[in-house]
Amino acid sequence: MSVNVKSRPTVLLTNDDGPPDAKESPYIFGLYKHLTDSLGWDVKVVVPSSQKSWIGKAYQIKEITKGSYFYPTNPSTSLDNVSMYIDNRVGGEGETSPVSRPLKENEMAEWILLDATPATCANIGIHNIYPNEIDLVISGPNLGRNSSSAFALSSGTVGAAMSSSLSKTRSIAISYGTVVHPTPTTYFEPAHILGMKIIEHLWQTWGSDEYGLKNSEVDLYNVNIPLIEPILSEEGLKIYWTTMWRTSYGRLFKAIPGDSPENSKVNPAGPDTSTSPVEPTKSSTATESNLVFKWSPAMEGLIRPQHSSLVEGSDGWALHHGAVSVTPLRASFAEPVEGIHKFSSIEDRMWKVRL
């Protein structure tokens, strides 16, 4: 993909957290406002109709994907509502409609909600709803970090960006790492401004930065911004080009009694939000009469890693040090550095085995 100098791209904005919601999707409306108002970009929005975290790059192939129209509104500027908006910093509440209709007073735009996975939303947005229009896909901002291979390979946010890059569309996944519980709403606006600036820089210099991979070698970027107090300072947060911290996880589910009320109490956002206690690793077995399991990951080492386990220059290392990580990625499975490239000729790659 050659460098594109188009100053105002047409953007498809998607996520895995769904439409604006103070609890599950608090960031998409704020970033949308900055992309449209501050940069003047043309932003189309196609998002899942509900929370779809930890679903990776999955597509819906048996289900019929249905959608509706959503009309986000600007927060009211009346004195009675200003304090309420300042308190939640989310905005974007609005009406849904089964059919497209003209905008009403104070409605900002027409968004599209699909009963679908993030990757499905991105693909339908690029090829069906806005064919030949989209220059850049932005996925996020996710509620919670998507650093390290364990989180990134499971993330619906990164999955939507990966899906779009496989459609030869430049893509950026952006996530806001939850560190303080609850996250002060004063951190939201600085995060949106910083995210907007990073996105603008990546678009304007795509593949030409020395450490962002030259010669059009990058398909997508994965950006993680920690929501911590220094984001309010004049200096702001440091930003690093990073690699992806290679990590793994163990048990993700636990066995529960089949008639347990726990069956209906599952946090759909998953542990990447870092908002719920992390359970210690412990054995969880099932019997023949109890094949019932609940999403209950044991990820202490990923949420709060030991400093010694972090690889310097990786995304996990950057977030651990309170910095922003920007990781250039290819839309392919990674090969070992000394993999098949060490062979001098194609004949050397041929298997020599006796059958």
C-alpha positions as CSV (number, residue, x, y, z in Angstrom):
1,M,0.0,0.0,0.0
2,S,1.7,3.2,-1.1
3,V,1.6,6.4,1.0
4,N,-1.6,8.3,0.6
5,V,-1.5,12.1,1.1
6,K,-5.2,12.6,1.2
7,S,-5.6,15.0,4.1
8,R,-9.2,14.3,4.9
9,P,-9.9,10.6,4.5
10,T,-13.3,9.0,4.6
11,V,-13.3,6.9,7.8
12,L,-15.2,3.9,8.9
13,L,-15.4,3.9,12.7
14,T,-16.4,0.6,14.4
15,N,-15.7,-1.1,17.7
16,D,-16.5,-4.2,19.8
17,D,-18.2,-2.3,22.7
18,G,-21.3,-1.3,20.8
19,P,-23.2,2.1,20.7
20,P,-22.5,4.8,23.3
21,D,-23.1,3.5,26.9
22,A,-21.7,4.9,30.1
23,K,-20.8,1.4,31.4
24,E,-19.9,-0.7,28.3
25,S,-19.0,1.8,25.5
26,P,-18.0,5.2,27.0
27,Y,-15.5,6.3,24.4
28,I,-16.7,6.0,20.9
29,F,-18.8,9.2,20.8
30,G,-16.0,11.4,22.2
31,L,-13.5,10.2,19.6
32,Y,-16.1,10.5,16.8
33,K,-16.6,14.2,17.8
34,H,-12.9,14.9,17.6
35,L,-12.4,13.2,14.3
36,T,-15.4,15.1,12.8
37,D,-15.2,18.5,14.6
38,S,-11.5,18.9,15.1
39,L,-10.1,17.2,12.0
40,G,-13.1,17.7,9.7
41,W,-12.9,14.1,8.6
42,D,-15.9,12.3,7.1
43,V,-16.7,9.5,9.5
44,K,-19.1,6.7,8.9
45,V,-20.1,4.6,11.9
46,V,-21.0,0.9,11.8
47,V,-20.9,-0.8,15.1
48,P,-22.3,-3.9,16.8
49,S,-25.7,-3.3,18.3
50,S,-24.5,-4.7,21.6
51,Q,-21.2,-5.6,23.4
52,K,-19.1,-8.0,21.4
53,S,-15.8,-8.3,23.3
54,W,-13.3,-11.2,23.1
55,I,-14.6,-12.4,19.8
56,G,-11.5,-11.8,17.7
57,K,-11.9,-11.7,14.0
58,A,-15.0,-13.9,13.9
59,Y,-17.6,-13.5,11.1
60,Q,-21.2,-14.5,11.1
61,I,-21.8,-17.1,8.4
62,K,-25.0,-18.9,9.5
63,E,-26.9,-16.0,11.0
64,I,-28.7,-13.4,8.9
65,T,-27.2,-10.1,9.9
66,K,-29.9,-7.5,10.6
67,G,-29.4,-3.8,11.4
68,S,-31.0,-0.6,12.5
69,Y,-30.2,3.1,12.3
70,F,-29.0,5.1,15.3
71,Y,-29.1,8.8,15.7
72,P,-26.7,10.1,18.4
73,T,-27.4,13.5,19.9
74,N,-25.1,16.2,21.2
75,P,-25.4,16.6,25.0
76,S,-27.8,19.3,25.8
77,T,-26.2,22.7,26.5
78,S,-28.8,23.7,29.0
79,L,-27.5,24.5,32.5
80,D,-29.5,21.6,33.9
81,N,-27.7,19.1,31.7
82,V,-24.2,20.5,31.5
83,S,-23.1,19.1,34.9
84,M,-24.6,15.7,34.0
85,Y,-22.6,15.6,30.8
86,I,-19.4,16.7,32.6
87,D,-20.0,13.8,35.1
88,N,-20.3,11.0,32.6
89,R,-18.3,12.4,29.6
90,V,-19.9,9.9,27.3
91,G,-22.6,11.6,25.3
92,G,-24.1,10.2,22.1
93,E,-27.4,9.0,23.5
94,G,-30.0,8.8,20.8
95,E,-32.9,7.0,19.1
96,T,-32.9,3.9,17.0
97,S,-35.1,3.4,13.9
98,P,-35.7,0.3,11.7
99,V,-35.5,2.6,8.6
100,S,-33.4,5.6,7.6
101,R,-35.0,8.9,8.3
102,P,-34.1,12.6,8.3
103,L,-32.1,14.0,11.3
104,K,-34.1,15.6,14.1
105,E,-33.0,18.6,16.1
106,N,-29.7,18.1,17.9
107,E,-29.0,14.8,16.2
108,M,-25.5,14.7,14.8
109,A,-25.5,11.9,12.3
110,E,-26.9,8.6,11.2
111,W,-25.0,5.6,12.5
112,I,-25.7,2.0,11.7
113,L,-26.0,-0.8,14.3
114,L,-25.7,-4.4,13.1
115,D,-26.5,-7.5,15.1
116,A,-23.1,-8.8,14.3
117,T,-19.4,-9.2,15.3
118,P,-17.0,-6.3,14.9
119,A,-15.2,-8.0,11.9
120,T,-18.6,-8.5,10.3
121,C,-19.5,-4.8,10.9
122,A,-16.2,-3.7,9.3
123,N,-16.5,-5.9,6.3
124,I,-20.2,-5.0,5.6
125,G,-19.3,-1.3,6.1
126,I,-16.5,-1.4,3.6
127,H,-18.1,-3.6,0.9
128,N,-21.9,-3.3,1.3
129,I,-22.9,0.0,2.9
130,Y,-20.1,2.3,1.8
131,P,-18.5,0.5,-1.2
132,N,-15.4,2.3,-2.7
133,E,-15.7,5.1,-0.1
134,I,-13.6,4.1,2.9
135,D,-10.0,5.2,3.1
136,L,-9.3,4.2,6.7
137,V,-10.9,2.0,9.3
138,I,-10.6,3.0,13.0
139,S,-11.7,0.3,15.5
140,G,-12.3,1.5,19.0
141,P,-11.6,3.1,21.3
142,N,-11.9,-0.1,23.3
143,L,-12.8,-0.1,27.0
144,G,-9.6,-1.6,28.3
145,R,-6.1,-2.5,26.9
146,N,-5.4,-4.6,23.9
147,S,-1.7,-5.0,24.5
148,S,0.2,-8.3,24.2
149,S,-0.6,-11.2,21.9
150,A,-3.0,-12.9,24.4
151,F,-5.3,-9.9,24.4
152,A,-4.8,-8.7,20.8
153,L,-5.4,-12.1,19.3
154,S,-8.7,-12.4,21.2
155,S,-9.8,-8.8,20.8
156,G,-12.8,-7.9,18.7
157,T,-11.3,-4.4,18.4
158,V,-8.1,-5.7,16.8
159,G,-10.1,-8.3,14.9
160,A,-12.1,-5.6,13.1
161,A,-8.9,-3.8,12.1
162,M,-7.3,-7.0,11.0
163,S,-10.4,-7.9,9.0
164,S,-10.3,-4.5,7.3
165,S,-6.6,-4.7,6.4
166,L,-7.3,-8.0,4.7
167,S,-9.7,-6.0,2.5
168,K,-6.7,-3.8,1.6
169,T,-8.0,-1.0,3.7
170,R,-5.7,0.8,6.1
171,S,-6.7,0.2,9.7
172,I,-6.0,1.4,13.2
173,A,-7.1,-0.4,16.4
174,I,-7.1,1.9,19.4
175,S,-7.7,1.0,23.1
176,Y,-7.8,3.0,26.3
177,G,-6.2,0.9,29.1
178,T,-8.1,0.9,32.4
179,V,-5.8,1.4,35.3
180,V,-7.7,3.4,38.0
181,H,-11.0,2.0,39.2
182,P,-13.3,3.7,38.4
183,T,-11.6,5.7,35.7
184,P,-12.0,9.5,36.4
185,T,-14.0,11.0,33.6
186,T,-11.5,13.9,33.5
187,Y,-9.2,11.5,31.7
188,F,-11.6,10.9,28.8
189,E,-11.1,14.2,26.9
190,P,-7.3,14.2,27.0
191,A,-7.3,10.5,25.8
192,H,-9.6,11.5,22.8
193,I,-7.3,14.4,21.9
194,L,-4.2,12.2,22.2
195,G,-5.8,9.4,20.2
196,M,-6.9,11.8,17.5
197,K,-3.4,13.2,17.1
198,I,-1.9,9.7,16.9
199,I,-4.4,8.6,14.4
200,E,-3.8,11.7,12.3
201,H,-0.1,11.2,12.4
202,L,-0.3,7.6,11.4
203,W,-2.6,8.4,8.5
204,Q,-0.4,11.2,7.2
205,T,2.8,9.2,7.4
206,W,1.5,5.7,6.8
207,G,4.5,3.3,6.4
208,S,7.0,6.1,6.1
209,D,8.1,6.5,9.7
210,E,11.5,5.0,10.4
211,Y,10.3,2.9,13.2
212,G,6.7,2.6,11.9
213,L,8.0,0.3,9.1
214,K,9.0,1.8,5.8
215,N,8.3,0.7,2.2
216,S,4.6,0.1,2.9
217,E,5.3,-2.9,5.1
218,V,2.5,-2.1,7.6
219,D,-1.1,-3.2,7.2
220,L,-2.5,-1.9,10.5
221,Y,-1.5,-0.3,13.8
222,N,-2.5,-1.3,17.3
223,V,-2.5,1.7,19.7
224,N,-2.9,1.5,23.5
225,I,-3.3,4.6,25.7
226,P,-3.3,4.1,29.5
227,L,-5.8,6.2,31.3
228,I,-3.6,7.5,34.2
229,E,-3.1,10.8,35.9
230,P,-0.1,12.0,33.9
231,I,-2.5,12.3,30.9
232,L,-3.7,15.5,32.5
233,S,-0.2,17.0,32.8
234,E,1.2,19.5,30.3
235,E,3.9,17.0,29.3
236,G,1.3,14.3,28.7
237,L,2.3,10.7,28.1
238,K,5.3,9.4,26.3
239,I,4.6,7.5,23.1
240,Y,6.8,4.5,21.9
241,W,7.0,2.5,18.8
242,T,6.6,-1.0,20.2
243,T,6.6,-4.7,19.4
244,M,3.9,-7.0,20.6
245,W,4.6,-8.7,23.9
246,R,4.3,-12.4,23.4
247,T,2.1,-13.8,26.1
248,S,-0.2,-16.7,26.9
249,Y,-3.1,-17.6,29.1
250,G,-4.2,-20.7,30.9
251,R,-7.7,-21.4,32.3
252,L,-10.4,-19.1,30.9
253,F,-13.5,-20.9,32.2
254,K,-14.5,-22.6,35.5
255,A,-17.0,-25.4,36.1
256,I,-20.1,-24.4,38.0
257,P,-23.2,-26.3,39.1
258,G,-25.8,-26.6,36.3
259,D,-28.5,-25.0,38.4
260,S,-26.3,-22.3,39.8
261,P,-27.5,-18.6,39.6
262,E,-24.0,-17.9,38.5
263,N,-25.0,-19.0,35.0
264,S,-26.5,-15.6,34.3
265,K,-23.8,-13.5,35.9
266,V,-21.1,-13.2,33.2
267,N,-19.1,-10.1,32.5
268,P,-19.4,-9.7,28.7
269,A,-16.5,-7.3,28.5
270,G,-13.9,-9.8,29.6
271,P,-10.7,-9.1,31.5
272,D,-9.2,-6.7,29.1
273,T,-11.3,-4.0,30.8
274,S,-9.4,-4.7,34.0
275,T,-12.5,-3.6,35.9
276,S,-13.2,-6.7,37.8
277,P,-11.1,-8.7,40.3
278,V,-8.7,-11.1,38.7
279,E,-9.2,-14.6,40.0
280,P,-6.1,-16.5,41.1
281,T,-5.2,-19.5,39.1
282,K,-6.8,-22.6,40.6
283,S,-8.0,-26.0,39.5
284,S,-11.5,-26.1,38.0
285,T,-12.8,-29.6,37.1
286,A,-16.0,-31.0,35.9
287,T,-17.8,-34.3,36.3
288,E,-19.9,-36.2,33.9
289,S,-23.0,-34.8,35.5
290,N,-21.7,-31.2,35.6
291,L,-20.6,-30.1,32.1
292,V,-21.4,-26.4,32.8
293,F,-18.8,-23.7,32.5
294,K,-18.6,-20.0,33.1
295,W,-16.2,-17.4,31.6
296,S,-13.9,-16.8,34.5
297,P,-10.3,-16.2,33.3
298,A,-7.3,-16.4,35.6
299,M,-5.0,-13.7,34.2
300,E,-3.1,-12.2,37.1
301,G,0.1,-12.3,35.2
302,L,-1.3,-10.4,32.2
303,I,-3.3,-7.8,34.2
304,R,-0.5,-7.1,36.7
305,P,2.7,-8.6,35.2
306,Q,6.0,-8.9,37.0
307,H,8.4,-6.3,35.6
308,S,11.0,-9.1,34.9
309,S,8.6,-10.8,32.5
310,L,8.2,-7.7,30.3
311,V,10.2,-7.4,27.1
312,E,11.8,-3.9,26.8
313,G,10.2,-2.1,23.9
314,S,7.1,-4.2,23.8
315,D,3.5,-2.9,24.2
316,G,3.2,-4.5,27.6
317,W,6.4,-2.8,28.7
318,A,5.2,0.6,27.5
319,L,1.9,0.4,29.3
320,H,3.6,-0.8,32.5
321,H,5.7,2.4,32.4
322,G,2.7,4.6,31.8
323,A,3.4,5.2,28.2
324,V,1.4,4.9,24.9
325,S,2.2,2.0,22.7
326,V,2.0,2.1,18.9
327,T,2.6,-1.3,17.3
328,P,2.9,-1.7,13.5
329,L,1.4,-5.1,12.4
330,R,1.1,-7.2,9.3
331,A,-2.1,-9.1,8.5
332,S,-0.4,-12.4,8.6
333,F,0.8,-15.0,11.1
334,A,4.3,-14.1,12.2
335,E,7.2,-16.3,11.2
336,P,10.2,-16.9,13.4
337,V,13.0,-14.5,12.7
338,E,15.4,-17.3,11.7
339,G,12.6,-19.3,10.0
340,I,12.5,-20.5,6.4
341,H,14.4,-17.3,5.3
342,K,17.7,-18.9,6.4
343,F,17.6,-21.3,3.5
344,S,19.8,-20.3,0.5
345,S,17.7,-22.0,-2.1
346,I,14.2,-23.3,-2.7
347,E,15.6,-26.8,-2.9
348,D,16.9,-26.5,0.6
349,R,13.3,-26.1,1.8
350,M,12.2,-29.5,0.5
351,W,11.5,-32.1,3.1
352,K,13.8,-35.1,3.0
353,V,11.8,-37.9,4.7
354,R,11.3,-41.5,4.0
355,L,7.6,-42.5,3.6
